[in-house]
Amino acid sequence: MQRHLNLVTSDFEEFEKRILPKFPFCYLIFKTNSENCHVFEVKDISYSGMQISLKNGDMQYKEGEKIAGTLHWGDSSLLVMGTTRWSKDNRAGVEFNNTQVLREEVEAFLKLEHLAKMLKPVHKLKINEDFPPKLKYWLRADGPIEVFVWSHDGGQLSKIQIVIMENFVEWEDIKGLKTARVISKRDINTPLLTEDEFVFKFDSSVDPEKLDKAAGLIAHVDPELLDKDSYEFINLKIRA
């Protein structure tokens, strides 16, 4: 689960491919307003757009088509409109309309406080017998957020990985902090488990803006989702 592969390394940029656990269910959905209503899983979302997936059947929306509907996430909902920018098999990428009102509404929908409220403790759900043994905590908020906390054999925390939309922050024992941009993400299905393959473009030095986002997220996490020592340790390392 923690395996990774360096793709390209230069003096200016570094790309890495990482394989990380994937949760099999998505509670962030998009329901279209069209006559033939469709319900999509939202695989990824940002301030400018989203990637949607149809579980059964091929994507009905083609590149360049307008699309409108409502995002549903727990008790929250948001009407959005946009344009299909790409479509392949059962997936499509949608760019939101660039209006001030919609931008402000999407930003409010994706505020760190709201994202933190939506975090679920996957490590408590026992969804798979193949759950990584060294993954101590796994918090996720569907498409936009993943928090992975790994431990050494002795129980001490060894690695913290935080994905916030297109931002990635990682702290690793001995190696310290790194930040990166998420370049791509795709499903990998193996006989035993489901995984996501991420490609990251790592920053030449730690990006303080990405650290601020990660620290802001952790600051709003319900302390009951983590034990006190781990919560304080994560806060300390991410703010370092």
Secondary structure, 3 states (H helix, E strand, C coil): CCCEEEEEECCCCEEEEEEEECCCCCCEEEEECCCCCCEEEEEEECCCEEEEECCCCCCCCCCCCEEEEEEEECCEEEEEEEEEEEEECCEEEEEECCCHHHHHHHHHHCCHHHHHHCCEEHHHCCCCCCCCCCEEEEEEECCCEEEEEEECCCCCEEEEEEEECCEEEEEECCCEEEEEEEEEEEEEECCCCEEEEEEEEECCCCCHHHHHHHHHHHHCCCHHHCCHHHHHHHHHHHCC
